[in-house]
């Protein structure tokens, strides 16, 4: 009798929330067909010599050999590494510092928060065009400073191939730091006030309270912010196009622009597919170990 009861309970578990499960079927099919299927299709055709149209004429790893022998691709990887590392560090540091200052219950907090978050509402194209003008030596910051008397002042990163990626970084930080600040501020507001009181009673300096107590408690917020920033870094494209179009020369080239140019301008789908596959592999190398530690092995050990 007990066995029948247990056996009849199992089908009931499958029928629980049946409407929600049925409603999720289109989303699951969309994810499987478009995302998983599209990814597999891209990887398969990266081993072909597809040009204007995709065709199953396999050439092995030829496209990858050409990819890693191309100076333009190597420059784009180097730029992405520099842009990505600096963007992660500065976004987290500046965003957290601004959030910590905002958490001091300052006056006009809503106004300051709106001002800081406003750039994130703009598209990357608008941001890129604005900063292209600001960094223009004839009309922007350099011209304004020189008009004030500092005639030797020079600041034209978008026209210097050695530092052009830093000019793009400035625009990216201006747009994205406000969102990081709001995420961090939400995390800080979730900290129990008793923790601050206990730290003050024990005489712990404020900076030690942040470093040793508050930041470890905000681990989830930092991980979420890190994922959001990283996703924006990997797909950075329109900001570069709006500011420099990859110039001077190929000095500000990035992988996403390389993929777009080869697929839609050079009409070399095989090379574009190979480049996009390498971007996918790079993301997987970073995400898979983190996901395993976060949701798999780490929790099982706990």
MOGI-V631739 format. One record per pair of residues at least 24 apart in sequence whose C-alpha atoms are under 10 Angstrom apart, sorted by the first residue. I is the first residue (numbers start at 1). GAP is how many residues later the second one is. D is the distance in whole Angstrom. If there is no record, write none. Layout:
I:GAP:D
I:GAP:D
This chain:
39:234:10
39:237:9
39:238:8
39:241:9
40:237:10
41:232:9
42:227:10
42:228:9
42:230:9
42:231:6
42:232:8
42:234:8
42:235:7
43:227:10
43:230:7
43:231:7
43:232:10
43:233:8
43:234:6
43:235:9
43:237:9
44:226:10
44:229:9
44:230:9
44:233:10
45:224:8
45:225:6
45:226:9
45:227:10
45:228:7
45:229:8
45:232:10
46:223:8
46:224:5
46:225:7
46:226:8
46:227:5
46:228:5
46:229:8
46:230:9
46:231:7
46:232:10
47:223:7
47:224:9
47:226:8
47:227:7
48:221:9
48:222:6
48:223:9
48:225:9
48:226:9
49:219:8
49:220:8
49:221:5
49:222:8
50:213:10
50:217:9
50:218:6
50:219:5
50:220:5
50:221:8
50:222:10
50:223:9
51:211:9
51:212:8
51:215:9
51:216:6
51:217:4
51:218:5
51:219:6
51:220:8
51:221:10
52:211:8
52:212:8
52:213:10
52:214:9
52:215:5
52:216:6
52:217:6
52:218:9
53:210:10
53:214:8
53:215:9
53:216:7
53:217:9
54:214:9
54:215:7
54:216:8
55:214:10
55:215:9
58:212:10
59:211:10
61:213:9
62:208:10
62:209:9
62:212:10
63:207:7
63:208:6
63:209:9
63:210:9
63:211:6
63:212:9
64:206:9
64:207:8
64:209:10
64:210:6
64:211:8
64:213:10
64:214:9
65:206:10
65:209:10
66:205:8
66:208:10
67:204:7
67:205:9
67:207:7
67:208:7
67:211:10
68:207:9
71:179:9
72:177:10
72:178:6
72:179:9
72:180:10
72:181:7
72:182:9
72:183:9
72:186:8
73:177:9
73:180:8
73:181:8
73:182:7
73:184:10
73:185:7
73:186:10
73:202:8
74:179:9
74:180:9
74:181:9
75:175:7
75:176:7
75:177:8
75:178:7
75:179:8
75:180:9
76:170:9
76:174:8
76:175:8
76:176:7
76:177:5
76:178:4
76:179:5
76:180:9
76:181:9
76:182:8
77:176:8
77:177:7
77:178:6
77:202:10
78:173:10
78:174:10
78:175:9
78:176:8
78:177:10
79:85:10
79:86:7
79:87:10
79:172:8
79:173:7
79:174:7
79:175:6
79:176:9
80:85:9
80:153:8
80:154:8
80:155:10
80:156:9
80:172:9
80:173:9
80:174:6
80:175:7
80:176:10
81:152:9
81:153:10
81:173:10
82:83:8
82:84:9
82:87:9
83:82:7
83:83:7
83:85:8
83:86:6
83:89:9
83:150:8
83:151:10
83:153:10
83:171:10
84:85:9
84:145:9
84:146:7
84:148:9
84:149:6
84:150:8
84:152:10
85:145:10
85:148:9
86:80:9
86:83:8
86:87:10
87:79:10
87:82:7
87:83:9
87:85:8
87:86:7
87:89:9
87:90:10
87:142:8
87:143:9
87:145:10
87:146:8
88:85:10
88:137:9
88:138:7
88:139:10
88:141:7
88:142:7
88:145:9
89:137:10
90:79:10
90:83:8
90:87:8
91:81:9
91:82:6
91:83:9
91:85:7
91:86:5
91:87:9
91:88:9
91:89:7
91:90:9
91:134:9
91:135:9
91:138:8
92:85:8
92:88:7
92:89:8
92:92:9
92:130:8
92:133:8
92:134:8
92:137:9
93:84:9
93:87:9
93:88:9
94:79:9
94:83:7
94:84:9
94:86:8
94:87:8
95:78:10
95:81:9
95:82:5
95:83:7
95:84:8
95:85:5
95:86:4
95:87:8
95:88:8
95:89:7
95:90:9
96:81:9
96:84:7
96:85:6
96:86:9
96:87:9
96:88:6
96:89:8
96:91:10
96:92:9
96:119:10
96:126:10
97:84:8
97:87:9
97:88:10
98:79:9
98:80:9
98:82:9
98:83:6
98:84:9
98:86:9
98:87:8
99:79:9
99:81:8
99:82:5
99:83:7
99:84:8
99:85:6
99:86:5
99:87:9
99:88:9
99:89:8
99:90:10
100:81:9
100:84:8
100:85:7
100:88:8
100:89:10
100:110:9
101:84:9
102:79:9
102:80:10
102:83:7
102:86:10
103:81:10
103:82:7
103:83:9
103:85:7
103:86:7
113:65:8
113:66:10
113:68:9
113:69:8
113:72:10
114:64:9
114:68:10
115:63:8
116:58:9
116:59:9
116:60:9
116:61:8
116:62:5
116:63:8
116:65:8
116:66:9
117:57:10
117:58:8
117:59:8
117:60:8
117:61:4
117:62:6
117:63:9
117:64:8
117:65:8
118:57:8
118:58:10
118:60:8
118:61:9
119:52:10
119:53:10
119:54:10
119:55:7
119:56:5
119:57:7
119:58:9
119:59:7
119:60:9
120:52:10
120:53:10
120:54:8
120:55:5
120:56:6
120:57:8
120:58:7
120:59:7
121:54:8
121:55:10
121:57:10
121:58:10
122:53:8
123:52:9
123:115:9
123:116:9
124:47:9
124:48:8
124:51:8
124:112:9
124:113:9
124:114:6
124:115:5
124:116:9
124:117:10
124:118:8
124:119:10
125:112:10
125:113:6
125:114:6
125:115:9
125:116:8
125:117:5
125:118:8
126:112:10
126:113:8
126:116:8
126:117:10
127:44:7
127:45:8
127:47:9
127:48:7
127:111:10
127:112:7
127:115:8
127:116:9
128:40:8
128:43:7
128:44:9
128:47:10
128:110:8
128:111:5
128:112:7
128:113:8
128:114:5
128:115:5
128:116:9
129:42:10
129:110:8
129:111:10
129:112:9
129:113:6
129:114:6
129:115:9
130:41:9
130:112:9
130:113:9
131:27:10
131:36:8
131:37:8
131:39:8
131:40:6
131:41:10
131:43:10
131:108:10
131:111:9
131:112:7
132:24:10
132:25:10
132:26:8
132:35:9
132:36:9
132:39:9
132:107:10
132:110:8
132:111:5
132:112:8
133:110:9
134:37:10
135:24:9
135:32:8
135:33:10
135:35:10
135:36:10
135:108:9
158:85:8
158:86:7
158:89:8
158:90:8
158:93:10
158:94:9
159:85:9
159:88:8
159:89:6
159:92:10
160:87:9
160:88:7
160:91:9
161:86:8
161:87:6
161:88:8
161:89:8
161:90:5
161:91:8
162:86:10
162:89:7
162:90:9
163:88:9
163:89:9
164:79:10
164:80:8
164:82:10
164:83:8
164:84:8
164:87:7
164:88:6
165:75:9
165:79:10
165:81:10
165:82:10
165:86:8
165:87:6
165:88:9
165:89:10
166:86:9
167:73:10
167:76:9
167:77:10
167:85:10
168:71:7
168:72:7
168:74:10
168:75:7
168:76:9
168:84:8
169:70:10
169:71:10
171:68:8
171:69:10
171:72:9
172:60:10
172:61:9
172:64:9
172:67:8
172:68:10
176:53:8
176:56:9
177:52:10
179:46:9
179:49:10
179:50:10
180:41:10
180:42:9
180:44:10
180:45:7
180:46:9
180:48:9
180:49:9
181:44:10
183:38:7
183:39:9
183:41:9
183:42:7
184:31:10
184:34:8
184:37:7
184:38:8
184:41:8
185:36:10
186:32:10
186:35:9
187:27:9
187:28:9
187:30:9
187:31:6
187:32:9
187:33:9
187:34:6
187:35:9
188:26:8
188:27:9
188:29:9
188:30:8
188:33:9
190:27:10
190:28:9
191:26:8
191:27:8
223:67:10
227:60:9
230:53:9
230:56:10
231:52:9
234:45:8
234:46:9
234:48:9
234:49:8
235:44:9
255:24:7
